[in-house]
Amino acid sequence: MYKKTIAMAVAAMLALGLGACGNASSTKANNGAGSTSQSQATKKKPAEKKPVEQPADLTGTWKQTNSGSDDSWMEAEITADTITVQWVSDNGDTKSLYWKGSYNAPDKAGDWKWTSQGDTAAMQASLLGSQDATKDFTYTKADGVSWETTAMGTTTVVKTAKQ
């Protein structure tokens, strides 16, 4: 019986001792010494950074989307500093210069407008070339690169999509 009492007393001390150790470590954790669960719950997540929108890259070929014809349309080619617009017919077999001029690339995101200075000598050599010294161009996500074209007394806004 004496052995049972000692065994029970030792078991009780071990249980209290182990319980106290657990309480001591959780007390330390609550004081901020190494706990991750409570410190993460109270810390705010850093705000997610939205990607900075870049200016559109308009270089490349832009084909008219509102020509109303399957075998003729207008097409613009934009390089680093030039925009060239052609009348295209016979499913692309025939091209005639309409506009050749300067191009100013967007320097901010979103819609963009620029006034192109025409190469009047090049356009005068083309039967279908524009007679204007300048032409306004616009870029929007909805209409691509667009401009007004007047032919035979009718003015049309040409809308394009990048090819």
Secondary structure, DSSP 4 states (H G I P E B T S, - for coil): -HHHHHHHHHHHHHHHHHHHHHHHHHHHHHTTSS-SHHHHHHSPPPPPPPPPPPPP---EEEEES--S-SS-EEEEEE-SSEEEEEEEEGGGTEEEEEEEEE----SSSS-EEEEEEB-HHHHHTSTT----SEEEEEEETTTEEEEEEEETTEEEEEEEEE-
